[in-house]
Amino acid sequence: MLLLLTVVMVLGTSGCQRTREENEGADGQFFEPLTSLPGTSPSLLFSADHRESDSLSLLFIDSLQTRIDEQDHLIWALRKEISRLRDSSAISSTAITDSLATAPSIPARAPITYEQARVQFAEKNYRGAIRSFRGLINSGIDRTLADDCQLLIGRSFFHLQQYNQALSETEGVLEYHDSDKLGEAQFLLGQCHEVTGNSRKAREMYETVVQEYPGSEFAAQSRQRLILLK
């Protein structure tokens, strides 16, 4: 009896041992040790690499702080220079204002006269003549001279070989219906059309001069042009 009880106890102990070992094996299939997972070796988790990573972070932060300090210094220097320039500008402005206040006044330029403008035209200063004659018209020169100014503007452009502008300006003379320059203006219009290749319009202008101003010098010139345009 005693022998039988001893055998049962031994077998029970062996079964428990096998059951514990099997359970541990099953647990190992589902719960791997932390150090067996990828990228989690003890050298990364518990070695000095963590301390090295912390040191690199501190160095990066120090580098950023250094750059911030440098930028702050640059901003301070720029602000100081701007302030200096503003002060210098204020001084210069004051000096200029004082100089202008004490400077002698410059007399106003006398307006050009019709005779002076005619001299410019005669000296072939056509651009100057155009400015002068236009200024006289804008200033309200007497109508008996305004048509002359307008015609001479047209002639100036003709001499400058700006024929389209000469046409436009000379046509302005025709607005002075009582002008004694209408025959001359018509002849100039004929010349402008002729040099730009519009023979038909040129003949019309020359024929008008011959018909309406037969005794003028421009009628004789118009006849000559008509002969050449046939």
Secondary structure, DSSP 8 states (H G I E B T S, - for coil): -HHHHHHHHHHHHHHHHHHHHHHHHHHHHH---GGGSTT--HHHHSSTHHHHHHHHHHHHHHHHHHHHHHHHHHHHHHHHHHHHHHHHHHHHHHHHHHHHHHS----------HHHHHHHHHTT-HHHHHHHHHHHHHTT--HHHHHHHHHHHHHHHHHTT-HHHHHHHHHGGGG-TT-TTHHHHHHHHHHHHHHTT-HHHHHHHHHHHHHHSTTSHHHHHHHHHHHHH-
